[in-house]
Each structure stands twice: as C-alpha cells, then as structure tokens.
Amino acid sequence: MSWDNITISREGAVATVRFDRGERLNAFDAKLVEELTEVAVSFARDEETHAVVLTGTTRAFSAGADTKEDPETGGFIAERRRSHLGRYMCRAWEEMPQITVAAIDGLAVGGGVALPLALDWRVMAEDAYFYVPEVRLGVNLQWQTIPRLVALVGPARAKRIALLCERMEARQAHDWGLVDELAPAGGAVPVAQALAAKAAAMPMPATTIIKEAVNTASNALLHATAAMDSDVALMLRNSDEVQRLWDDMRAGKMPG
C-alpha cells in the first residue's frame, strides 16, 4: 500500500512511520487522518513487525487541526463523520498489537498531543513542546484525550493542561509523566527506535497480551466517558459564541 503523506521504513522487527505535509507542519486534514488510520489498521495482521515508531518531521510532530481545510459541505451527517475521524485514528493506533512509540520533534499542538497519548510510549526532543489551545479557541479537547490525560497525569494536572492552554516544554512533560524519555534536540527518532527495538526483542505474544491488559485496565471508562466529545466539539464550533470568537481571531483579535 502507498499513501500521499506517509512513508514506512523497517529495521528488523521495528517499523518507522513518518508523516509529512511539508509547509503545513503536519496539520491534520481529513486525508492525513484517514491515511494514519489506514496505516494503523494495516499492522493488525503484520506478525513480522513487533514495534512501531510514529513520527512527523524535525520541525513538527503536528501543528494540530488544519484550519485552512475546506469546510464539510455534505450536511450534518458528513460534518459529524469528519468530526469523529480523529477519534477513530487514535483508537486504531491504541489498539495495534505492536508496541508503539511516538517520536516528537518540534511542536506538537492540539491533535498533535492527542495522537501520541494513544500510543504506548512517547519520546520527546528537549527542544520540542506541547500546546493544547482548544479552550482558548472556544472548543473542548476531543479525540478521547481527556481520559488518557487523566490516566497519565491525574485529574488536577489534566485540568491545567486542558484549561489553561499553557505551552509545555519537554522537561515539564517528562516530569509530569506525559513523556517517557527525553532525546537531544532534533533527535527523538533514534531514541524512540532504540526503545522500540528493546520491546521488539521480547516475545510478541506476551507483549501484546500485556499491552491489551494494561490498556483495558487504564481505559476502562475511556469510551463510556468520552464517546461524545467530538459531537460536543461540533456543537461548540457551530455556536454563536464560538463563531464570534473565531471572527475576532480572523480580524487579529487573539483571546487571552
């Protein structure tokens, strides 16, 4: 299989998935989200690959949602389908049988934070950062990110990350438990590949079973508590208050 925005390389039992939208800084449009979902699903029957590294470019893991993407024109059902694409993508990566490691260089914004949280481990370059701006934009954090955040950092820190829209440097992300290992500036990929290789050296039946057991325990309420977050986001985006906020931003009046 081939994709427009994604390439896959392999070294032994470790696959490295790279996505690159050039000057769009890996912003998520519907095409990229669907391609990343297809890639994740393609590993379901791949018994030769035991671990997968997911990375963007040295400039950006992802700048978040592509705000320049043309709006959906197919009515409410089509608009709702697009709103849920990111949730399906994160779930596909979360449920892969292989051990997954996100390698984060540059900026990771919005969905660029949500997707790595669905993977097993995260490696972040020391000069990279997280930024979750959704509340400042008048919408909620979606893609079932909230329960994953709570599982990793606890409720108080999850609220701070989601509510205050503060830029989080790599060292703080590591100290808070969002990131498992730090890497030199611009060097997240080789560190992530080394971590993936350690996992790949273990017997895959056992690693898959343990991964599924841990995910089941930590995500017991994931789909029950956050199944509708994309519908809520759709409602908020279409509200008069948010439309006025976005009109102000387009006019150069930034909130906060």
C-alpha positions as CSV (number, residue, x, y, z in Angstrom):
1,M,0.0,0.0,0.0
2,S,1.1,3.6,-0.6
3,W,0.0,6.9,0.9
4,D,0.5,10.5,-0.2
5,N,1.7,11.9,3.2
6,I,3.2,8.8,4.8
7,T,6.3,6.6,4.4
8,I,7.2,3.4,6.2
9,S,10.8,2.2,6.7
10,R,11.8,-1.0,8.5
11,E,14.8,-2.2,10.5
12,G,14.4,-5.8,11.6
13,A,11.1,-6.1,13.6
14,V,10.8,-2.3,14.1
15,A,8.8,-0.2,11.6
16,T,9.1,3.6,11.5
17,V,6.1,5.5,10.2
18,R,6.8,9.1,9.1
19,F,4.1,11.6,8.1
20,D,5.0,14.9,6.3
21,R,2.7,17.6,4.9
22,G,5.5,20.0,4.2
23,E,4.8,23.6,4.9
24,R,1.5,22.7,6.6
25,L,3.6,21.4,9.5
26,N,1.7,18.1,9.6
27,A,-1.6,19.8,10.3
28,F,-4.3,17.2,10.4
29,D,-6.7,17.4,7.5
30,A,-9.2,14.6,6.8
31,K,-6.9,13.0,4.2
32,L,-3.9,12.7,6.7
33,V,-6.1,11.5,9.5
34,E,-7.6,8.8,7.2
35,E,-4.2,7.8,6.0
36,L,-2.8,7.4,9.5
37,T,-5.9,5.3,10.4
38,E,-5.3,3.1,7.4
39,V,-1.6,2.6,8.3
40,A,-2.5,1.6,11.9
41,V,-5.1,-0.9,10.6
42,S,-2.6,-2.3,8.1
43,F,-0.4,-3.5,11.0
44,A,-3.1,-5.7,12.5
45,R,-2.0,-8.8,10.7
46,D,1.7,-8.0,10.4
47,E,3.4,-10.6,12.5
48,E,6.8,-9.7,11.3
49,T,6.7,-6.2,12.9
50,H,6.8,-6.2,16.7
51,A,7.1,-2.4,17.4
52,V,6.2,0.7,15.5
53,V,7.7,4.3,15.8
54,L,5.4,7.1,14.7
55,T,7.0,10.5,13.9
56,G,6.5,13.7,11.9
57,T,9.4,15.9,10.9
58,T,12.1,17.6,12.8
59,R,10.1,20.8,12.5
60,A,6.9,19.5,13.8
61,F,5.2,16.4,15.0
62,S,1.9,18.2,14.2
63,A,0.6,21.7,14.3
64,G,-2.9,20.4,15.1
65,A,-6.0,20.8,13.1
66,D,-5.7,22.2,9.6
67,T,-7.6,25.5,9.9
68,K,-7.3,26.1,6.1
69,E,-9.1,22.9,5.2
70,D,-12.3,23.5,3.3
71,P,-15.4,23.0,5.5
72,E,-17.6,20.0,5.1
73,T,-20.4,20.6,2.6
74,G,-22.4,17.3,2.8
75,G,-24.8,18.2,5.6
76,F,-24.8,17.3,9.3
77,I,-24.0,13.6,8.8
78,A,-20.9,14.3,6.7
79,E,-19.8,17.0,9.1
80,R,-20.3,14.7,12.1
81,R,-18.3,11.9,10.3
82,R,-15.4,14.3,9.8
83,S,-15.6,15.4,13.4
84,H,-15.1,11.8,14.5
85,L,-12.2,10.9,12.2
86,G,-9.6,11.8,14.8
87,R,-11.2,9.6,17.4
88,Y,-11.1,6.6,15.1
89,M,-7.5,7.3,14.2
90,C,-6.4,7.4,17.9
91,R,-8.3,4.3,18.7
92,A,-6.7,2.4,15.7
93,W,-3.2,3.3,17.0
94,E,-4.1,2.5,20.5
95,E,-5.4,-1.0,19.6
96,M,-2.5,-2.0,17.4
97,P,-1.0,-5.4,18.6
98,Q,2.6,-4.0,18.2
99,I,4.2,-1.8,20.9
100,T,4.0,1.8,19.7
101,V,6.4,4.7,20.4
102,A,5.8,8.3,19.4
103,A,8.9,10.3,18.5
104,I,8.2,14.0,19.0
105,D,10.4,16.7,17.5
106,G,9.4,20.4,17.1
107,L,5.9,21.4,18.0
108,A,3.0,19.2,19.0
109,V,-0.3,21.1,19.1
110,G,-3.8,20.0,19.8
111,G,-4.3,16.8,17.9
112,G,-0.5,16.6,17.8
113,V,-0.8,16.0,21.6
114,A,-3.8,13.7,21.4
115,L,-2.4,11.2,19.0
116,P,0.9,10.5,20.9
117,L,-1.2,9.9,24.1
118,A,-2.9,7.0,22.3
119,L,0.5,5.3,21.8
120,D,2.2,3.1,24.4
121,W,5.3,5.4,24.9
122,R,6.4,8.9,24.0
123,V,10.0,10.1,23.3
124,M,10.4,13.9,23.1
125,A,13.3,16.0,21.9
126,E,14.5,18.5,24.6
127,D,13.6,21.5,22.3
128,A,10.1,20.2,21.5
129,Y,6.9,21.3,23.2
130,F,3.3,20.5,23.7
131,Y,0.5,23.1,23.4
132,V,-3.3,22.4,23.8
133,P,-5.1,25.6,22.6
134,E,-8.7,24.2,22.3
135,V,-10.3,26.0,25.2
136,R,-8.8,29.3,24.1
137,L,-10.5,28.7,20.8
138,G,-13.8,28.1,22.5
139,V,-14.0,24.3,22.0
140,N,-13.3,21.2,24.0
141,L,-10.3,18.9,23.8
142,Q,-11.6,15.9,21.9
143,W,-10.3,12.6,20.3
144,Q,-11.0,11.0,23.7
145,T,-7.9,12.8,25.0
146,I,-9.2,13.8,28.4
147,P,-9.4,10.2,30.0
148,R,-6.0,9.4,28.5
149,L,-4.6,12.6,30.1
150,V,-6.2,11.7,33.5
151,A,-4.7,8.2,33.4
152,L,-1.2,9.6,32.8
153,V,-1.1,12.8,35.0
154,G,-4.1,12.7,37.3
155,P,-7.2,15.0,37.3
156,A,-5.6,18.2,38.6
157,R,-2.8,18.3,36.0
158,A,-5.2,17.2,33.3
159,K,-7.4,20.2,34.1
160,R,-4.4,22.5,34.0
161,I,-3.2,21.2,30.6
162,A,-6.7,21.3,29.1
163,L,-8.0,24.5,30.6
164,L,-5.1,27.0,30.8
165,C,-3.6,26.4,27.3
166,E,0.0,26.8,28.6
167,R,2.9,25.8,26.4
168,M,4.6,22.8,28.0
169,E,8.3,22.3,27.4
170,A,9.7,18.8,27.1
171,R,11.3,18.7,30.5
172,Q,7.9,19.5,32.2
173,A,6.1,17.0,30.1
174,H,8.7,14.4,31.2
175,D,8.4,15.4,34.9
176,W,4.6,15.2,34.7
177,G,4.6,11.7,33.1
178,L,3.4,12.6,29.7
179,V,6.7,11.7,28.1
180,D,8.7,8.6,28.9
181,E,12.2,9.6,27.6
182,L,13.9,12.8,26.5
183,A,16.2,13.0,23.5
184,P,18.7,15.6,22.2
185,A,17.3,18.4,20.2
186,G,16.0,17.1,16.9
187,G,16.9,13.6,17.9
188,A,13.7,11.9,19.1
189,V,13.6,9.3,16.3
190,P,16.8,7.3,17.1
191,V,16.0,7.3,20.8
192,A,12.4,6.1,20.0
193,Q,13.8,3.4,17.7
194,A,16.1,2.2,20.3
195,L,13.3,1.9,22.8
196,A,11.1,0.2,20.2
197,A,13.9,-2.3,19.5
198,K,14.0,-3.3,23.2
199,A,10.3,-4.0,23.1
200,A,10.6,-5.8,19.7
201,A,13.2,-8.2,21.2
202,M,10.6,-9.5,23.6
203,P,8.2,-12.4,22.6
204,M,5.4,-10.6,20.8
205,P,2.5,-12.8,22.1
206,A,3.4,-11.9,25.6
207,T,3.9,-8.2,24.9
208,T,0.6,-7.9,23.0
209,I,-1.3,-9.6,25.8
210,I,0.2,-7.4,28.5
211,K,-0.3,-4.3,26.4
212,E,-4.0,-5.2,26.0
213,A,-4.4,-5.9,29.7
214,V,-2.8,-2.6,30.7
215,N,-5.0,-0.7,28.2
216,T,-8.1,-2.4,29.4
217,A,-7.4,-1.5,33.0
218,S,-6.3,2.1,32.4
219,N,-9.0,2.8,29.7
220,A,-11.9,1.0,31.4
221,L,-14.1,4.2,31.2
222,L,-12.5,5.7,28.1
223,H,-15.2,5.1,25.6
224,A,-18.0,5.5,28.1
225,T,-16.9,8.9,29.3
226,A,-15.6,10.4,26.1
227,A,-17.5,8.8,23.3
228,M,-19.4,12.0,22.5
229,D,-16.5,14.5,22.8
230,S,-16.5,15.0,19.0
231,D,-20.2,15.7,19.0
232,V,-19.7,18.3,21.7
233,A,-16.9,19.9,19.8
234,L,-19.2,20.1,16.7
235,M,-21.9,21.7,18.7
236,L,-19.5,24.3,20.2
237,R,-17.9,25.1,16.9
238,N,-21.4,25.9,15.5
239,S,-22.4,28.1,18.5
240,D,-22.8,31.8,18.1
241,E,-20.3,32.5,20.9
242,V,-17.5,30.5,19.2
243,Q,-18.3,31.9,15.8
244,R,-17.9,35.4,17.2
245,L,-14.7,34.4,18.9
246,W,-13.3,33.0,15.6
247,D,-14.4,36.1,13.7
248,D,-12.4,38.2,16.2
249,M,-9.4,36.0,15.7
250,R,-9.6,36.2,12.0
251,A,-9.6,40.0,12.5
252,G,-6.4,39.8,14.5
253,K,-8.0,39.9,18.0
254,M,-6.5,37.0,19.8
255,P,-8.1,35.8,23.0
256,G,-6.2,35.6,26.3
